[in-house]
Each structure stands twice: as structure tokens, then as C-alpha cells.
């Protein structure tokens, strides 16, 4: 998970923080993970927006 987040452009300490709490996705989604998986990332995947 750490390597994937680094490949997505996350800073080292953010990737480390998210990888350490890998079983707490809800908690990670509130802050650190939003910095990496932002709207631009979802747009590149071609996912439609719900709002």
C-alpha cells in the first residue's frame, strides 16, 4: 500500500500514515487519503460524478 500511494504522488509521511492504518479506511478517508485520491484521480479513472 505504501508503494502504491507513493506512485500516486503521496508524500512519504502521508503514505506511511495511511499504510499503518490499513484496516481503518473510514478514518483514513477523512483526511490523509483525500490528499492523494482527489477529484483529479477519479476523473482519470473516468468515473462519473454523483453531484
ChimeraX attribute file (.defattr): number of C-alpha atoms within 10 A of each C-alpha:
attribute: neighborCount
match mode: 1-to-1
recipient: residues
	/A:1	12
	/A:2	18
	/A:3	13
	/A:4	11
	/A:5	19
	/A:6	16
	/A:7	11
	/A:8	13
	/A:9	13
	/A:10	19
	/A:11	13
	/A:12	12
	/A:13	12
	/A:14	18
	/A:15	22
	/A:16	17
	/A:17	14
	/A:18	21
	/A:19	17
	/A:20	12
	/A:21	11
	/A:22	14
	/A:23	10
	/A:24	11
	/A:25	11
	/A:26	10
	/A:27	13
	/A:28	16
	/A:29	13
	/A:30	10
	/A:31	12
	/A:32	16
	/A:33	19
	/A:34	11
	/A:35	14
	/A:36	18
	/A:37	15
	/A:38	10
	/A:39	13
	/A:40	10
	/A:41	12
	/A:42	12
	/A:43	11
	/A:44	8
	/A:45	9
	/A:46	9
	/A:47	10
	/A:48	8
	/A:49	8
	/A:50	4
	/A:51	3
